[in-house]
Amino acid sequence: MGRGRVELKRIENKINRQVTFAKRRNGLLKKAYELSVLCDAEVALIIFSNRGKLYEFCSGTSMLKTLERYQKCSYGGIEDNTINKPSKELEANYREYLKLKARYESLQRTQRNLLGEDLGPLNVKELDQLERQLEGSLKQIRSMKTQSMVDQLTDLQSKVLSLCYCTW
């Protein structure tokens, strides 16, 4: 029994869309791996989620080498002296990308930790630092809340006084 055709349009339900993305992404990564193994092909696959998270697969030794090879094939009759500049530029961009990717993952990890998630891998020192950071944030929040309440109280007192003067 075959499967029915799926109408290709955006999935409106956010949860269903995320589930479909995860399943199809994993299927695509599996197919890329199978193609590389069965046919001894060099395969590179880059996927960005709608949140900007990167998923990649490369059957070669490095994504950078595969991308350079792609660039050389795509821009085929270019002299060596002109291809070196894009290659160096590509390499610099890739290094920058790796730095940004590491920073992004670090920030995501920190955010999860601040939300109380993924605390297992943290050691005692890191947990103490996280606790101090949260306590500092909590103090700042309480201070702002207190100041806001004092401001509201002052406003209400002035309104009460103005009402008292009006009724006399």
Secondary structure, 3 states (H helix, E strand, C coil): CCCCCCCCCCCCCHHHHHHHHHHHHHHHHHHHHHHHHHHCCCCEEEEECCCCCEEEEECCCCHHHHHHHHHHHHCCCCCHHHHHHHHHHHHHHHHHHHHHHHHHHHHHHHHHHHCCCCCCCCCHHHHHHHHHHHHHHHHHHHHHHHHHHHHHHHHHHHHHHHHHHHHC
